[in-house]
Amino acid sequence: MTVRAIATLALFLAWTLLLIPLQMVLIRIHSPLRRSLPHFYHRSLAWLLRVKVRKIGEPSAAAPTLFVCNHISWLDIVVLSAALPASFIAKQEVNDWPFFGLLARLQRTVFVERERRHRTVEHRDEMRERLESGDNLILFPEGTSSDGLRIQSFKSAFFAAAEHPVRGRPLTVQPVSLGYSQLNHMPVGRRWMRIFAWVGDEDLVPHLWRFLKVGPSEAVVEFHQPVTMESFASRKGMAAWCHQRVLEGLSDINAGRATPGPRTPAPVSHTTAAAAD
């Protein structure tokens, strides 16, 4: 297993270093390919890491769309970017990470300071600017990663961009459930979820190395009903509704239900506790 892990790591580094200069050029010349190259890159990484990405439902065809998803691991970036072409919204600290910060910038990540509430308006405006340019964005509204079994409250402040029209129409928001269902062709379950979940103060490199030494895995991405702010009384209502959809999807994934149940819920009240400021 160690030999395979070393070979995988070597191929990852070689492939990444080959594509970095190309993406730099595409960004500098504002080529439309700057949006699609990260999608291609992460699809190839999913193959290299032996992660099968299974999609349920279809991503929104509206351009742009704000996708809101639960967050489990660094591996989410590979899985979600392999599933759809989009940029991420990430905490400012990621920008300072060696090497991985560079990769985040090359995917044109929007960095936000989540602990400084007074900068919410500034971050909202940056998100709107990217959305106005036609970029799809992926948001992790929990504000942190989870253990893969539960979902923390969605912070409604991150939904501020949906309160105003983008390109002259309401912004489309689509909740997305992400879970890890199989490892070595067997259900992951509670015991093995730690292979995927990256939580607490665990360093990235040891977690990455542990994952490289295991066998093939499967990630499931379920796209739920897209909505706009017109269906809700407030962004708290939208945050709570999206939280419930994502939670239902993750529960199905963790339970091993290959086909989810009907997804025809009514919007929830903006007073629902699942939405936090």
N, C-alpha and C positions, 0 to 999 in steps of 0.2 A: 504493500500500500504506500509505503514511503517513497519508493521509486516512482510510482505513478504520480504521487503528489508533486515530487520534484519536477517531473517532466511536464505536468500541467502548469506549474508555476512558471517554468522556463518558456513555454509556449505563450502563456498569457503575457509575459513581459515583452517577448519578441513581437507579438502581434500588436500590442498596445503601442510600443515604441515606433513601430512602422506607421501606424495610423495617426499618431499625434501631430506630426508636421502637416499632414494632409488636412486635418480638421482645422489647424491654425490658419492655413491658407484660405480655406472655405469661409471661415469666420471673417477674415480680413477683407475678402472681396464681396462679402454679403451674398454668397451663393446660396440658392435654395437647398443645395445639398448639405448645408451645415445643419439642417434639421433632420435629414434622413440618415446621415452617416452614423450618428450615435445609435440609432435604431438597428442598423445593420451590424454595428460593432457588438452590441449587447446580445443580439441573436446569435452571433458567432461565439460569444463568451458562454452563453447558456449551453450551447452544444459542447464547448470545450470542458465546461464544468459538469457535464452530463446531467443537466437540469432540464427535464421536459416541462415546457410551459403549456398547460392546458387552459384554454379560454372557454368560458361559459357566457353566452350573450355576446353582444357586439359593442365596441366602443362608439361613442357618439360621433356622428359624421359632421356635426356642427363645428365650424372653425371660427373662433377658437372654442375650446371646452376646458373647464377647470375640473380635473379628475381629483376626487378626494378618497383617500385610501388609508386603511390601517397600516401600521408600521411594525415590522418584526425584526428586520435584520438589514445589514449592508447588502445582502443578497437581493432584497426587494428592488434595488436600483437596476440590477441586471434583469430581473424577471419583468418588471413593469416596462422598462425601456425596450425589452424584446417583444412585448405585447403590443406596444403602440409608440409612435414617434411623438415625443413630448420632452419638455424640460422640467426639472424638479424645482421645488421650493425647499430650501434646506437652511438649517441654522448656520449662523455666521461662522461658527467654529470650524465647520467643514472646509471653509475657504483657506484656512491656515494649515490644514493637514498636509504633511509631505506627500507628494506624488498624487494621492487621491484627491487632494484639493485641486490640483491641476486638471485632473480628469473631470471633476465637477464643473470647473470653469469652462472646459472645452465642450461640455454638454449645455453650456449657457444657463447654468443654474442661477436661480434668483436666491440670494442669501438674505436672511432676515435675522434680526436680533430679537429673539423671542422673549428675553427677560426684560427688555426695555419697552414698556407699554407706550411710552410717549412717542415712539417712532412708528407706531402702527400706521398712521396716516402716510408717512413716507414710504413704508413698505407696500401699502395698498396702492399708492400711485405707481410704484415701480412695477407691481404685478399688472396693473391696468395698462401700462405702457406696453408691456410684452404681449398682453392679450390683444390690444388694439393692433399690434403688428401681425396678428394671426397665429401666434405661438400657443400651442396647447401646453398647459401647466399641470403638474402632479403635486398635490398638497397632502402632507401627512398631518391632519388637524389634531392628532393627539399631542403633538409637540415633542414626542419622544417615542422610543421603540417599546414594544410590549413583549410578553412571554410567549406569544403565538396562540394562547388559549383564551385570553380575554382582551377586551378593547377598553381603553380609558376614554374619558369624556372628550368630545371634540370641542376645541376652543372656538367659540363663535367669532372671535375677532378675526380669525383667518378667512372668514366668509365675507368680509367687508367688501371685497372686490365685486361680489355678486349683487351688491345693492344698487349699482349704477349700470346703465346700458354700456355695452361694448360694441363698437361699430354700428351704433344706431339701434341695437336690439338687446333684449335681456340676455345676460350671460348664461350659457348652458353649464350646469353643474351636474356631474355624473358620479355617484358613489360607486366605489370599487372595493370588493372583498378580495384579499390576498391571503392564501394559506399554503402550508406545505403538507402534502397529503401522503407521500410515499418516500421511503428510504430503503434502498436495496429491494425494491418491488414489494415492500411490506408497509402496512399502515404505520405512520409516524407515532401517533399516540403521545401521551403526556411524557413518557420516559425519554423519547428520542427528540423531542422538540428542542431541547437545549443545543442540539447540533445546528439548528437553524437560528434560533432566537439569540439576539445579541443585545443584552440588557445590562443595566447597572454600570459598573466601572470596568468591565472586562475590556482588555486591550484588543484592538482590531486584529493585529497580526496573529496572535495565538488562536483566536477564533477562526480566522481564515484558514490557517494551517490545519486545524482540526477538521474543518469541513472538507478540505482537499483530500484528506485521507479516507473519507468514507466512500460508499458506493453511489450509484446513480440515484437520483431523486426526482420527484415531481412536484411542481408548484401549480396551484390552481388560481386563476384570476377570473372572478365573476363581475361582469359589468351589469349594473342595475339600471333602473329607469332614470333617464336624464330629467332634470327639473330646472326651473328658473325661479327667481325670487318672487315672481308674480303669484306663486301658489302658497306663499307663506306670509305670516304677519310680520316676521322679523327674521334677521339672520340667525337668531337663536332657534327659531322654529326650523329653519333649513338645516342647521347643524345637528339638531336632535333627530330630525327625519333621516338624514344621511347616516348618522350613527346607528340608528336602528336597522337600516338596510344592510350596512356593512357587517353588523353583528350577526344578523340572520345568515348572511352568506358565509361568514367564517364558521359559524356553528355547523352548517351543512358540510363544509369542507372538512372540518375536524372530525365530524361523525362519519365521514366516508360516503356521504350520499352523492352518488355520481350525477344525479339529476335533481336540481333544487326544486322546491315546491313553488306554487304560484307566487308571482311578485306583483301584486296589485294592491299595495297598501294605500291608505288615505294619509294625507299630510298630518303630522302630529302637531300638537299645540306648542307654541313657542315657550311655554312654561315647563316643558319636559326637562327633567333633571339631567338628562344625558348631555346637554349643551352647557359648556362652561364659558365664562367670559375670557 
